[in-house]
Amino acid sequence: MKKLLTMTLLSAFLLVACGGASMKAGDGVLVDWAGDQYSWHKAALVAECGEAEAAGWTVDFTDDFYDNDEGEDPDCVVLANILKEEVPSKAAVGDEVLGEWVESFYNAKVSAVEDGKYHVIYDDGLEDDLDLDQLRVKPVAK
């Protein structure tokens, strides 16, 4: 009984912490399929799946990046690896964000803002100038 209660509370926490309570089929999200919070890929929620700590959503990747060899998207993505897609209302020098790079989003830091462009430096050292709509709110580290 204690284990069931713990699992239920953990599941409820993940649901609220990851925005799962407000998610619905068709919502645009970013998915960290590898679970390393390094690369996030655009997807749409399809249907809820799994139970307890394995609760999540089946998704349809809109960038076709993670289609498997059979052309199908992965089965069930756990809630901890799903991020509601959110463009920041503003960004400032020093802000940690997700920056768009070839249809996916990667960890970056804003190093300069000039003429409506945000100069970002990705964690791997690459740099780019992006518009605000190419940035996403970075999730809180696990």
C-alpha positions in Angstrom: 0.0 0.0 0.0 2.8 2.4 0.9 4.5 1.7 -2.4 1.3 2.3 -4.4 0.8 5.6 -2.5 4.4 6.7 -3.2 4.0 5.8 -6.9 0.7 7.7 -7.1 2.2 10.8 -5.5 5.2 10.6 -7.8 3.0 10.3 -10.8 0.9 13.3 -9.7 4.1 15.3 -9.1 5.4 14.5 -12.6 2.1 15.3 -14.1 2.0 18.8 -12.5 5.7 19.5 -12.8 5.8 18.7 -16.5 2.6 20.4 -17.4 0.8 17.1 -18.0 -2.4 18.3 -16.3 -2.9 20.9 -19.0 -1.7 18.8 -22.0 -4.1 17.4 -24.5 -3.9 15.5 -27.8 -2.7 17.8 -30.6 -0.7 20.1 -28.4 2.7 21.1 -29.8 5.6 20.0 -27.5 9.3 19.5 -27.4 10.5 15.9 -26.7 13.8 14.8 -25.2 13.6 11.3 -26.5 17.1 10.4 -25.3 16.3 11.6 -21.8 19.6 13.6 -21.5 18.0 17.1 -21.7 20.5 17.9 -24.6 18.3 17.9 -27.7 14.6 18.6 -27.9 12.5 17.8 -31.0 9.2 19.2 -32.1 6.3 16.8 -31.8 2.5 16.7 -31.3 0.8 14.8 -28.6 -1.2 11.8 -29.8 -2.6 9.8 -26.9 -1.8 9.2 -23.2 0.0 6.0 -22.4 1.8 4.2 -19.6 1.0 4.1 -15.9 2.5 5.5 -12.6 6.1 6.7 -13.2 6.0 5.4 -16.8 3.0 7.6 -17.6 3.4 9.7 -20.7 2.2 10.3 -24.3 2.6 8.8 -27.7 3.9 11.6 -30.0 4.2 12.4 -33.6 7.5 14.0 -34.3 6.9 16.9 -36.7 10.5 17.1 -37.9 10.8 13.3 -38.7 14.1 13.4 -36.8 13.3 10.4 -34.6 11.2 8.2 -36.9 12.5 4.7 -36.5 13.5 2.4 -39.4 9.9 1.4 -40.0 8.9 5.1 -40.3 7.0 5.1 -37.0 7.5 7.4 -34.0 8.7 6.0 -30.7 6.0 4.3 -28.5 5.5 6.1 -25.2 7.5 9.1 -24.0 7.5 9.7 -20.2 6.2 13.0 -18.9 9.7 14.0 -17.6 10.9 14.1 -21.2 8.0 16.2 -22.6 8.2 20.0 -22.5 5.2 22.2 -23.5 6.5 24.4 -26.3 6.9 27.9 -24.9 8.5 30.9 -26.6 9.9 33.3 -24.0 8.3 36.7 -23.9 11.8 38.2 -23.7 15.4 37.1 -23.3 18.4 38.9 -21.9 22.2 38.4 -21.9 23.0 35.5 -19.6 19.6 33.7 -20.0 19.8 30.0 -20.5 17.4 29.0 -23.3 16.8 26.3 -25.9 17.9 27.6 -29.3 16.7 26.3 -32.6 19.2 24.5 -34.8 18.1 22.5 -37.9 14.5 21.9 -36.7 15.6 20.9 -33.2 16.3 22.8 -30.0 19.5 22.6 -28.0 20.8 24.1 -24.7 22.2 27.6 -25.2 23.0 30.8 -23.4 22.2 34.3 -24.7 25.5 36.2 -25.0 24.3 39.4 -26.8 21.1 41.1 -27.9 21.3 43.5 -30.8 18.6 44.8 -33.3 16.1 42.2 -32.2 18.5 39.3 -32.7 19.7 37.1 -29.9 23.3 35.8 -30.2 23.4 32.4 -28.5 26.3 30.1 -27.7 25.2 26.4 -27.6 26.7 24.1 -25.0 28.9 22.5 -27.7 30.4 25.9 -28.5 28.6 26.6 -31.8 27.1 30.1 -32.1 24.2 31.6 -33.9 22.0 34.7 -34.2 18.3 33.9 -33.6 15.0 35.7 -33.5 12.9 35.5 -30.3 10.6 32.9 -32.0 13.6 30.6 -32.4 14.1 30.4 -28.7 12.2 28.3 -26.2 12.0 28.4 -22.4 14.6 26.0 -21.0 13.3 23.4 -18.6 14.5 23.4 -15.0 17.3 20.8 -14.6 16.3 17.5 -13.1 
